[in-house]
Amino acid sequence: MTRKQKRLAVIAGGMGFILAAVLLVMFAFSQSVAYFYMPADLAKTPVSPETRIRLGGLVGEGSVVRGTGSTVEFAVTDGSTNAVKVQYTGILPDLFREGQGVVTEGMFAAGTNVFVADTVLAKHDETYMPKDVADRLKSQGLWKEGQGREGPGKQSPGKESQAQEVKATP
């Protein structure tokens, strides 16, 4: 093997290694993506049961039903007639209430329309709303800029806008 052939073999091997690393990283990222949906989106385009998604909206008034142990069932709505029944086993965030914003993460149970959540995110205060959720509620006429004291995305002095996250333990 000549010097030029050795150099080309090393370069080709390095490029092959880099290509393999990029492909593995892309595959890993594609497996961890959870798309955000609202109930109206799910009514238009159903999601297959094995697909992991985030479901966001408002906790339906009068929909919270506490089951045995730490199992809770509630409905997530976006103010329209569409509501998605959610089942969660675990401890809910302290700020979880009816009529408040919530984002859940999980999958639909096979053969049913029940969303089984393993993560529940509740908003920090009564005026904070995630930008995506606020924009969709505004487009439907259910949320107005300046609603509440500070309006969506704004905060009063000394308050942080953050979400509480609680994950179910297996």
C-alpha positions as CSV (number, residue, x, y, z in Angstrom):
1,M,0.0,0.0,0.0
2,T,1.4,3.4,-0.9
3,R,1.4,6.4,1.3
4,K,-1.5,8.0,-0.6
5,Q,-3.6,4.9,-0.3
6,K,-3.0,4.7,3.4
7,R,-4.0,8.4,3.8
8,L,-7.2,7.8,1.8
9,A,-8.0,4.7,3.9
10,V,-7.6,6.7,7.1
11,I,-9.8,9.6,5.8
12,A,-12.5,7.1,4.5
13,G,-12.5,5.3,7.9
14,G,-12.8,8.6,9.8
15,M,-15.7,9.8,7.6
16,G,-17.4,6.4,8.1
17,F,-17.1,6.8,11.8
18,I,-18.5,10.3,11.8
19,L,-21.4,9.2,9.6
20,A,-22.2,6.3,11.9
21,A,-22.1,8.7,15.0
22,V,-24.4,11.2,13.3
23,L,-26.9,8.5,12.3
24,L,-27.0,7.1,15.9
25,V,-27.6,10.6,17.4
26,M,-30.4,11.3,14.9
27,F,-32.0,8.0,15.7
28,A,-31.8,8.6,19.5
29,F,-33.4,12.1,19.1
30,S,-36.2,10.7,16.9
31,Q,-37.1,8.2,19.6
32,S,-37.4,10.9,22.4
33,V,-39.6,13.4,20.6
34,A,-43.0,14.0,22.1
35,Y,-45.3,16.1,19.9
36,F,-47.7,18.6,21.5
37,Y,-51.4,18.2,20.9
38,M,-54.6,19.9,22.1
39,P,-58.0,18.0,22.2
40,A,-59.2,19.8,19.0
41,D,-56.0,18.5,17.2
42,L,-56.7,15.0,18.3
43,A,-60.3,15.2,17.0
44,K,-58.9,16.1,13.5
45,T,-56.0,13.7,13.4
46,P,-56.0,10.7,15.7
47,V,-52.7,9.4,17.1
48,S,-51.8,5.7,17.2
49,P,-51.7,4.1,20.7
50,E,-48.0,3.5,20.7
51,T,-47.1,7.1,20.0
52,R,-45.8,9.2,22.9
53,I,-47.3,12.7,22.9
54,R,-47.9,15.7,25.1
55,L,-51.5,16.7,25.6
56,G,-52.2,20.2,26.8
57,G,-55.2,22.4,27.6
58,L,-57.4,23.1,30.6
59,V,-58.6,20.6,33.3
60,G,-62.3,20.2,32.7
61,E,-64.7,21.6,35.4
62,G,-66.2,18.8,37.4
63,S,-64.1,16.1,35.6
64,V,-61.6,15.2,38.4
65,V,-62.4,11.7,39.8
66,R,-60.1,10.2,42.4
67,G,-59.9,6.4,42.2
68,T,-58.3,3.9,44.4
69,G,-54.9,4.6,45.7
70,S,-53.2,7.5,43.8
71,T,-55.1,7.0,40.5
72,V,-56.9,10.1,39.2
73,E,-59.0,10.5,36.1
74,F,-59.8,13.9,34.6
75,A,-60.6,15.5,31.3
76,V,-58.4,17.9,29.3
77,T,-60.3,20.4,27.2
78,D,-59.5,23.3,25.0
79,G,-62.8,25.1,25.6
80,S,-64.5,23.5,22.6
81,T,-66.7,20.4,22.7
82,N,-63.6,18.2,22.4
83,A,-62.3,16.7,25.7
84,V,-59.8,13.9,26.2
85,K,-60.2,11.6,29.2
86,V,-56.8,11.3,31.0
87,Q,-55.8,8.6,33.6
88,Y,-52.8,9.3,35.8
89,T,-51.3,7.2,38.6
90,G,-49.1,9.2,41.0
91,I,-49.1,12.3,43.0
92,L,-50.4,15.4,41.3
93,P,-48.7,18.7,41.6
94,D,-50.1,21.0,44.4
95,L,-51.3,23.5,41.8
96,F,-53.4,21.0,39.9
97,R,-57.0,22.3,39.8
98,E,-60.1,22.2,37.7
99,G,-60.2,25.0,35.1
100,Q,-56.4,25.5,35.2
101,G,-53.8,24.8,32.5
102,V,-52.1,21.5,32.4
103,V,-49.7,19.6,30.1
104,T,-49.6,15.8,30.4
105,E,-47.2,13.4,28.7
106,G,-47.9,9.8,27.9
107,M,-49.8,7.5,25.4
108,F,-53.3,6.4,24.5
109,A,-54.3,3.0,25.9
110,A,-54.6,0.4,23.2
111,G,-58.2,0.0,22.0
112,T,-59.6,2.9,24.0
113,N,-59.8,6.7,23.9
114,V,-58.2,7.1,27.3
115,F,-54.9,8.9,27.5
116,V,-52.6,7.3,30.1
117,A,-50.3,10.0,31.4
118,D,-47.0,9.3,33.2
119,T,-46.1,13.0,33.6
120,V,-48.3,15.9,34.7
121,L,-47.2,19.5,34.4
122,A,-49.2,22.2,36.2
123,K,-48.7,25.9,35.8
124,H,-47.1,28.0,38.5
125,D,-49.6,30.7,39.1
126,E,-53.1,31.6,38.0
127,T,-52.0,33.9,35.1
128,Y,-49.1,31.9,33.5
129,M,-50.0,29.9,30.4
130,P,-47.5,28.2,28.0
131,K,-47.2,30.3,24.9
132,D,-48.4,27.5,22.5
133,V,-51.5,26.9,24.7
134,A,-52.2,30.6,25.0
135,D,-51.9,31.2,21.3
136,R,-54.3,28.4,20.5
137,L,-56.8,29.6,23.1
138,K,-56.5,33.2,21.7
139,S,-57.2,31.9,18.1
140,Q,-60.3,30.2,19.4
141,G,-61.4,33.4,21.2
142,L,-61.2,31.7,24.7
143,W,-58.2,33.8,25.9
144,K,-57.7,37.5,25.7
145,E,-54.4,39.4,26.1
146,G,-54.4,41.0,29.5
147,Q,-56.7,38.4,31.0
148,G,-56.0,38.1,34.7
149,R,-53.6,40.5,36.4
150,E,-50.6,40.1,34.2
151,G,-51.8,38.3,31.1
152,P,-50.2,35.2,29.6
153,G,-46.4,35.1,29.6
154,K,-46.1,38.1,32.0
155,Q,-45.4,37.8,35.7
156,S,-45.7,40.0,38.7
157,P,-42.5,41.0,40.6
158,G,-41.1,38.3,42.8
159,K,-43.0,35.5,41.0
160,E,-41.3,33.0,38.7
161,S,-43.2,31.6,35.7
162,Q,-42.4,27.9,35.8
163,A,-44.1,24.6,35.6
164,Q,-44.2,22.0,38.3
165,E,-43.3,18.6,37.1
166,V,-44.3,15.3,38.7
167,K,-43.3,11.9,37.2
168,A,-45.0,8.7,38.1
169,T,-42.7,6.1,39.7
170,P,-42.8,2.7,38.1
